[in-house]
Amino acid sequence: MIGEKSKQLFDEAKKYLVGGVNSPVRYFKPYPFFVEKAKDCFLYDVDGNRYIDYCLAYGPMVLGHANELVIKEVEEQLYKGFAYGCPTEKEIILAKEVVNRVPCAEMVRFVNSGTEATLSAIRLARGYTNKKKIIKFDGAYHGAHDYVLVKSGSGALTHGIPNSAGIPEEVTKNTILVPFNDEDKVKKAVEENKEDLAAIIVEPVMGNVGCILPKDGFLQFLREITEENDILLIFDEVITGFRLARGGAQEYYNVVPDLATLGKILGGGFPIGALVGKKEIMEHLSPLGNVYQAGTFNGNPISITAGIATLKQLDDNFYKKTEKSAEILANTLRELVDKYNIKAKVYQIASMFQIYFNNKEVINYEIAKQSDINKFIEYFYNLLKRNIFIPPSQFECCFVSIKHNDEILNQTINIFEEVFKELK
């Protein structure tokens, strides 16, 4: 279990860092372990423990930790400088790669995080349409900014504060909430608000409430209803981008939005985000248009270099292997659920998977909230004491990297069996 040195560091961290952490999702009782280093699919803490990692920094580390090519190319860039405040050729190289892969991407604006990307996407949608309202789905997490921190997933859901203090009502009055996978509620919301509705923003797979998949045809329905009513469709692909397929969820589901946001995998573990979309819309961004977006670290050469090095390694073999690994783990969990008569549902797509301790099919936020949180906590700690680390929340997603080989998967399967024997 977590050692004394982590406890000492956490006690010290609480004196200087709010709650001892810099993001709420990193906290769990009685204190989190502190990482010293990471390599491939392993985390090593300051007390000398090694964990098989299925959190993977909440998604970016699909190549495993400390990927050799990323290190090599970033090291070369470090000696050339860290930040310039001027354009670089590498920004063009990565933008071309994004455009080549992502169906809706005709132009790109690099930013510094998924939060910045979604904030900018909503601002652009409002500026382009000259309309104020947006539709988002209950439990969807589109970053920690005011427009969308309403019935939000990720840490906001886990820590019981889906509506954050400090956000004025007038900021969120134009954010309309509807249940995921509910066509009738979407139709009603569109009909009642279409005269002032700028966009619908959606996680194609809801990865911030665990792993909730869209019903067959639901994303196509969103595309059709937005086109029929002159509303922009925004895919938040911060999680699904470059994960479900080369071109993300829009390639996987064959649905092309007007705008999309990217992050996580795009930076290979370095901070980055991107807003991409159709040229006609994107050219409303400054300096060409009147929708302002800027950032000192936009297109930072270190993050851009890491992104180029990462995407060049995401070939067909990567997608086949990571999907197969996640399938093996998900099927194992399903078998154990049946074997030990546990009320639970397991969902998986590409390299994403999650178990809900719930006897209902989890198709939206309301049903996800009905899951047995105490059972999940028991599951989490039983894995942790056996040196497997998953996100410490029922409402996050587990991920598999290319470094989770057969030996690691077999170790994990054996530990899953031990854990399920003990679940009450």
BAFI-603071 format. One line per 2 residues: number of its first residue (from 1); for each residue x, y, z of C-alpha. Coordinates in steps of 0.25 Angstrom, whole numbers. Each point is the difference from the previous one (the first is absolute). Example, Ala and Ser with C-alpha at 12.3 -4.5 7.8 and 13.67 -1.06 7.14 Angstrom:
1 = 49:-18:31 ~ 6:14:-2
//
This chain:
1 = 0:0:0 ~ 4:15:-1
3 = 12:2:9 ~ 5:10:10
5 = 7:9:-9 ~ -12:3:-8
7 = -7:3:13 ~ 11:10:4
9 = 0:7:-14 ~ -16:1:1
11 = 1:6:14 ~ 10:10:-6
13 = -8:3:-13 ~ -12:4:8
15 = 7:11:6 ~ 3:6:-14
17 = -10:-6:-10 ~ -15:1:2
19 = -4:-14:5 ~ 14:-5:-3
21 = -2:-2:-14 ~ -1:9:-13
23 = -13:-7:-6 ~ -11:-6:8
25 = 0:-13:-7 ~ 14:-3:5
27 = -5:-1:15 ~ -5:-12:7
29 = 0:-4:14 ~ 8:-1:9
31 = 10:6:-9 ~ 5:-3:-15
33 = 13:-6:-3 ~ 11:10:-5
35 = 6:-5:-13 ~ 15:1:-2
37 = 1:-6:-14 ~ -8:-7:-11
39 = 4:-9:-11 ~ -8:-8:-10
41 = -13:-5:7 ~ 6:2:14
43 = 0:11:11 ~ 10:0:11
45 = -3:7:12 ~ 10:7:10
47 = -1:-12:10 ~ 5:-10:-11
49 = -13:-6:-4 ~ -3:-3:-14
51 = -14:1:-6 ~ -6:-5:-13
53 = -7:13:-5 ~ -13:0:-7
55 = -2:15:3 ~ 11:4:-9
57 = -1:15:4 ~ -15:-1:-3
59 = 3:-4:-14 ~ 12:7:-7
61 = 10:-11:2 ~ -5:-10:-11
63 = 15:-3:-4 ~ 3:-3:15
65 = 8:9:9 ~ 14:6:-5
67 = -2:-5:-14 ~ 14:0:-6
69 = -3:7:-13 ~ -7:12:7
71 = 11:1:10 ~ 10:1:-12
73 = -7:10:-8 ~ -4:9:12
75 = 15:-1:5 ~ 5:5:-14
77 = -11:11:1 ~ 4:4:14
79 = 14:4:-5 ~ -6:9:-10
81 = -9:8:9 ~ -13:-2:9
83 = -9:11:-5 ~ 2:11:-11
85 = -13:8:-1 ~ 2:-2:-15
87 = -5:-10:-10 ~ 7:-13:-3
89 = 0:-10:-11 ~ -3:-11:10
91 = -14:7:2 ~ -3:-2:-15
93 = 5:-15:1 ~ -9:-3:11
95 = -12:8:-6 ~ 2:-8:-13
97 = 0:-13:8 ~ -13:4:7
99 = -7:4:-13 ~ 5:-13:-6
101 = -6:-8:11 ~ -13:7:5
103 = -12:1:-10 ~ -5:13:4
105 = 14:7:2 ~ 2:10:-12
107 = 7:10:9 ~ 7:-1:14
109 = 2:9:12 ~ 10:-6:10
111 = -3:4:15 ~ 5:-5:13
113 = -11:-9:6 ~ -13:-7:-3
115 = -7:10:9 ~ 6:12:-9
117 = -4:-8:-13 ~ -15:-2:5
119 = -1:14:5 ~ 5:6:-13
121 = -9:-9:-8 ~ -12:5:7
123 = 4:14:-2 ~ 3:-2:-15
125 = -14:-7:-1 ~ -7:12:6
127 = 9:10:-8 ~ -3:-7:-13
129 = -15:-2:2 ~ -2:13:8
131 = -9:-9:9 ~ 2:-2:15
133 = -5:-13:5 ~ 6:-14:0
135 = -4:-14:3 ~ 8:-9:8
137 = -3:-14:6 ~ -2:-3:15
139 = 13:-5:6 ~ 9:4:-12
141 = 13:7:4 ~ 5:10:-10
143 = 11:6:9 ~ 0:9:12
145 = -6:13:-6 ~ -13:7:4
147 = -8:-3:-13 ~ 0:-15:2
149 = 2:-3:15 ~ -14:-3:2
151 = -4:-14:3 ~ 14:-4:-4
153 = 7:-13:1 ~ 15:-3:4
155 = 4:5:13 ~ -12:9:2
157 = -9:-12:0 ~ 9:-8:9
159 = 2:11:10 ~ -15:3:1
161 = 1:14:-6 ~ -6:-1:-14
163 = -3:15:1 ~ 12:7:4
165 = -1:12:9 ~ 5:13:-6
167 = -8:-1:-13 ~ -10:11:-1
169 = -14:-5:-5 ~ 0:9:-11
171 = 12:-7:-6 ~ -7:-14:-1
173 = -14:5:-3 ~ 3:-2:-15
175 = 5:-15:3 ~ -11:-10:-2
177 = 1:-13:6 ~ -5:-13:-6
179 = 2:-15:2 ~ 10:-7:-8
181 = -6:-11:-10 ~ -14:7:1
183 = -5:4:-14 ~ -13:5:5
185 = 6:9:10 ~ 10:6:-10
187 = -12:2:-10 ~ -8:8:11
189 = 12:8:4 ~ 4:4:-14
191 = -15:3:-4 ~ -1:9:12
193 = 13:8:-2 ~ 4:-1:-14
195 = -1:14:-3 ~ 11:3:9
197 = 8:-13:1 ~ 14:1:-5
199 = 5:-14:2 ~ -2:-14:6
201 = 13:-5:7 ~ 2:-15:3
203 = 10:-10:4 ~ -2:-11:-11
205 = 3:-10:11 ~ -2:6:14
207 = 14:-3:6 ~ -2:9:12
209 = -12:-7:6 ~ 8:-14:-2
211 = -3:-5:-14 ~ -14:2:-5
213 = -1:-4:-15 ~ -10:7:-9
215 = -12:-8:-4 ~ 0:-4:-15
217 = -4:12:-8 ~ 1:10:11
219 = 12:8:-6 ~ -6:-1:-14
221 = -13:6:6 ~ 8:11:6
223 = 6:3:-13 ~ -13:0:-7
225 = -8:9:10 ~ 11:10:0
227 = 1:1:-15 ~ -15:1:-1
229 = 0:12:10 ~ 13:7:-4
231 = 6:-3:13 ~ 15:-4:1
233 = 4:-14:5 ~ 13:0:9
235 = 6:-14:3 ~ 8:1:13
237 = 11:-10:-4 ~ 10:3:11
239 = -1:-14:4 ~ -4:-7:-12
241 = 8:7:-10 ~ 11:-9:-6
243 = -5:-11:9 ~ -12:-6:-6
245 = 7:0:-14 ~ 10:9:-7
247 = -11:10:-2 ~ -6:-2:13
249 = -15:-2:3 ~ -5:8:-12
251 = 8:-11:-9 ~ -5:-11:9
253 = -14:3:-1 ~ 0:7:-13
255 = -6:13:5 ~ 7:13:-4
257 = -3:12:9 ~ 3:15:-3
259 = 10:1:11 ~ 8:-9:9
261 = 9:2:12 ~ 13:-9:2
263 = 10:-2:11 ~ 6:-11:9
265 = 6:-9:-11 ~ 3:12:-9
267 = 11:4:10 ~ 6:-14:3
269 = 0:4:15 ~ 3:15:-2
271 = -10:11:2 ~ -8:3:-13
273 = -14:2:-6 ~ -5:3:-13
275 = -13:6:-6 ~ -2:-6:-15
277 = -11:2:-10 ~ -5:4:-13
279 = 8:11:-6 ~ -13:9:-2
281 = -2:0:15 ~ 15:0:5
283 = 3:12:-8 ~ -9:8:9
285 = 11:-1:11 ~ 10:11:1
287 = 9:5:-7 ~ -10:-2:-12
289 = -13:1:7 ~ -6:7:12
291 = 0:-12:10 ~ 12:2:9
293 = 9:-11:5 ~ 14:1:4
295 = 11:-6:9 ~ 14:1:3
297 = 2:-15:-1 ~ -9:-3:-11
299 = 9:-8:-10 ~ 11:-2:11
301 = 11:-7:-7 ~ 2:-10:11
303 = -14:-5:-1 ~ -1:1:-15
305 = 12:-9:-1 ~ -5:-10:10
307 = -13:0:-8 ~ 7:-3:-13
309 = 8:-11:6 ~ -12:-6:6
311 = -10:0:-12 ~ 11:-6:-9
313 = 0:-13:9 ~ -16:-1:-1
315 = -1:-10:-11 ~ -9:-12:-3
317 = 7:-9:9 ~ -2:10:11
319 = -15:0:-1 ~ -1:-15:-2
321 = 9:-3:12 ~ -6:10:10
323 = -14:-3:-4 ~ 2:-15:2
325 = 7:2:14 ~ -12:8:5
327 = -10:-10:-6 ~ 8:-11:8
329 = -1:8:13 ~ -15:4:-2
331 = -4:-15:-4 ~ 7:-5:13
333 = -7:10:8 ~ -14:-4:-6
335 = 4:-15:3 ~ 3:3:14
337 = -13:8:2 ~ -7:-12:-4
339 = 8:-10:8 ~ -1:7:13
341 = -14:5:-2 ~ 4:15:1
343 = -10:11:-5 ~ 8:7:-10
345 = 1:4:-15 ~ 13:1:-8
347 = 3:9:-12 ~ 11:1:-9
349 = 4:7:-13 ~ 14:0:-7
351 = 10:2:12 ~ -11:5:10
353 = -7:-8:10 ~ -8:1:13
355 = -8:-8:10 ~ -13:6:6
357 = -5:-7:13 ~ -14:1:-5
359 = -11:-10:-5 ~ -5:10:-11
361 = 5:3:-13 ~ 8:13:1
363 = -4:9:-11 ~ 0:13:7
365 = 5:8:12 ~ -13:-2:8
367 = 2:-15:-1 ~ 15:1:3
369 = -3:7:13 ~ -8:-12:5
371 = 13:-8:0 ~ 5:-6:13
373 = 11:10:3 ~ 4:-8:13
375 = 2:-13:-8 ~ 8:8:-10
377 = 9:5:11 ~ 2:-14:5
379 = 4:-4:-14 ~ 9:11:-1
381 = 7:-2:13 ~ 1:-15:-2
383 = 7:2:-13 ~ 9:11:6
385 = 5:-9:11 ~ 4:-10:-11
387 = 7:10:-7 ~ -9:4:-11
389 = -4:14:-2 ~ -13:5:-6
391 = -6:13:0 ~ -6:1:15
393 = -14:3:-5 ~ -12:-7:-5
395 = -2:12:-10 ~ 14:-1:-7
397 = 4:-9:-11 ~ 11:-11:0
399 = 10:0:-12 ~ 10:-10:-6
401 = 13:3:-7 ~ 8:-7:-10
403 = 10:-4:11 ~ -11:-8:7
405 = 5:-14:-5 ~ -5:-14:1
407 = 8:-2:13 ~ -6:13:7
409 = -14:-4:-5 ~ 1:-14:6
411 = 5:6:13 ~ -11:10:0
413 = -10:-11:-3 ~ 5:-8:12
415 = -1:12:9 ~ -14:3:-5
417 = -4:-14:4 ~ 6:2:14
419 = -8:13:2 ~ -13:-5:-5
421 = 1:-12:10 ~ 1:11:11
423 = -11:9:-5 ~ -12:0:10
//
